[in-house]
């Protein structure tokens, strides 16, 4: 739990946004909020009011009524008080921290040395990450392992409604165009490249720190805008 709290604090210090922090850890925003409260990263007047009333012997239903808060809303203002004992939950938390650190390291290396090899390392690290297209369509992707024991060069896109594949060559072409047009603000995917699946490559390359997009799109992708909002 302490490592998860420390990682949530690290991400929040960089992102300055609960939703963006939640996105990196694949956790609901309310859980991230509780982690940050537990780590004394965030403080709320409501937390002090609730704890004060609890110390006075008031019950949760009484405090709910006094503060006009639902049960779930009230608990989002309280720190975690129990140690996690379930091995499955401990394992999930450790995996979240591990995945975040792997993704962060991959992006740092790629932005410092933008090569195809380092781009592929980012592709591998960001499997299952919750991306969105410019239009707000949520998607993630996975890679398959071939007979030689290595990942095949094809991204399998999960769009909730259905799935499709994205060829590595298409991602590479978009990357090459981004390198040629360094410093340009791309307003739509086809400005980057007119290839199959460019809407997905567009989101990937932004998250990997390779392209710049308009502020409203960036806010949406960071979790500050409503899904699908233009």
N, C-alpha and C positions, 0 to 999 in steps of 0.2 A: 504493500500500500504506500509506504514512504517513497519508494522509487517512482510510483505512478504520480503521486502528489508533486514530487520534485520535477518530473517531466512536464506535467500540466502547467506548473509555475513557469518553467523555462519557455514553453510555447506561448503562454499568455503574455509574458514580458515582451516577446517579439511581435505577436499578432495584435495585442491590445483588444482582443475581442473573444468573448466566450464561445460564440458559434464557430469561429475559425479554429479555436483550440480544440473544440469537440470534434471538428472535421478531421484533424490530424490524428486524433486518438480513437476514432470510430466509437465515440461515446455520445449519449444524449447530452445536450447543453446543461440540463439541470444537474446531472451527475458531475460534470466538470465544474459547475458553480460550487457544488458542495466540496469538491476536492480543493478548490482555491480558498474557500472559507476555512477548511480544515488546516490548510497550510499557512493561514494568516496572510494570504496574498490579497484577498478581497475582504472588505468589511461592510456590513450593512446595518443601519439603525434597527431594522427589523430583528436582526440576530440578537442584538443586545436586549431589545424589548422582550423577545420570547424567552431568552435565558433568565432574565430578571423575574418574569412571571413564574417560570418553572421553579426557580429558587424560593419563590414565595409560597410554593405548594399548590399552584393552580394546575388543573388538569389540561391536557391538550384540547379537548372540546371547549373548555372555558376560554382558553387563549385564542382558539379559532374564532369564537364569537366576539371576543374583545377586539381582535385585530381584523376581523372580517376577511379571514383567509381560509381557503380550503385546506384539507389535511395535507394533500400533496404539495401545495404552494408553501405552507408553513414549513414543511420539512426541507424544502430547498434552501432555506435560510439557516439551517442548522449544520454544524460540522459533523463528520462521521465520528461516532463514538465507539464503534465495535471494530475489533481486529478481524480481518477476513481469514476464515479458517478453511473454507472450501478449497480443495486443491484445484478444482476446475476454474474457479474464479481467480485464484492466484496465478494459474497458468495463463489465463486470458489477459490479465493485467500485464504480466511479464512480456507476453507476445505483443501487446499494444506498444509498450515502451521500446521493445526491440525493433519493431517495424518502423516506428517513427525515427529512431536513430539511424537505421539503415537508409531510409529515404532521405533524411537530412544530409548524411554523408555523401550519398550518390549525387545529389543536386550540387553540393558544394564543389565536388570534384569536377562535375560536368561544366559548371559555370566558369571554373578556373581554367579548364582545358576542354573546350567544346569539340570533342571528336565523336565519330560514330560509335566507337567502342564505349565511351562514357555515356553516350545517349542510350545505348543498349542496356548498360548497367542501371540507368534510371528506369527504363522500361521494366526490367526484372524486379526492381525494388518496389515499384508502385502497383503491383498486382493487387486487385481487390480494393484499391483506393477509390473513394466516391467522388468521381468527376461530374461535371455538368457541361453541356454544350452551351453555345451562346444563347440558344433559345430556351435554355433551362432544362433540357432533357437529361435526367440522371443516367450515368453509365459507369461501369467499371469493366475491367478486363482480366483475363487470365492467360497464361501461356501453357502450352502442352509440352511434355518431355518426349523427345523422339527415341528411336531405337538405340541411338548412340549414348543415351543418358543425358543429353543436353537439350535445352529449350529449342523448340522449332521457331523459326522466324515468322510467326504469325500471331496476332493478338486476337483473342476471341472476346468480342464485345458483348456484355450483358446489358441490355437496355430495358430490363424488366418486362416489357411487352414481348420481346423476342430477342434473339441473338444473331449476330453476324460476325464476320471476321475482318480484320484490318491487316493488310500485308505490311511487313517491315519495310519493303521498298517504298511504299507510299509515305510512311513516317519519315524515312530518310530523305525523300525528295522535298518534303515540307521543311525539314531541318536545313537542307542545303539552301533553300530559298531564304529562310530566315537569316542564315549567315550572310548571304549576299545583300540583304536589305536591313542590316543591323542599324538599330536606332529608329526605325519606322514604327509608327503606332498603327497596328492592324485593326481595322474596324470590323472586318468579317473574314471568315475562313478562306474564301476563294481569292482574297488578295494575297494570301500566302502561297497557295498552289491550287491548280484546278485538277486535283486528282481524287480518286475514290477514297472516301472516309476522311477527307481533310477537316471536317468539323470536329472529329475526335483528335486528330493530330494537333489542331489549333489549341485545344484545351490542354493537351499534354505538354506541348512546348511552352505554353505560358507557365504552367505549374513547375516546369523544370528550369524556369528562369531565362528562357531563350528568346521570348518575344514580349513586346509591350502591347497592351490592349487599352481601350478607353476606360476611364475611371469608373463609369457605371457598371461595366462588365466585370471589372476587377473586384468591385465591392460585392457584386452578386456571387462571384466565385469564391470569395473569402468568407461567405456566409452572412454578409451584411444586407443582402437584398432578398426579395422574395423570389422563390423559384419561378422561372418563366417570365419574370418582370423584364420589360425592355427599357 
